[in-house]
Amino acid sequence: MDKQGEAYWKATLGLLTKILAVWFLVSFGAGILFADMLNGIHLGGYPLGFWFAQQGSIYVFVALIFVYAKKMGEIDRKFDVHEE
């Protein structure tokens, strides 16, 4: 594989690592690990830890899809492998 291809995959894997880290922190971290700490804060009448576990994580996941699509498009254009 040439240097351009290696740089492309390094950028792609870097983006995936960041996206998966956010996914883990929101789903497992906010919903399970830090739920007791977050439950002291209320959002819409519900404890924040419960809110993240039930619906907040869904909002973050949908946002991650859009962030991934945008950033991946930027990476594709940078390395000239984008689709028209």
Secondary structure, DSSP 8 states (H G I E B T S, - for coil): --HHHHHHHHHHHHHHHHHHHHHHIIIIIIIIITHHHHTTSEETTEEHHHHIIIIIHHHHHHHHHHHHHHHHHHHHHHTT----
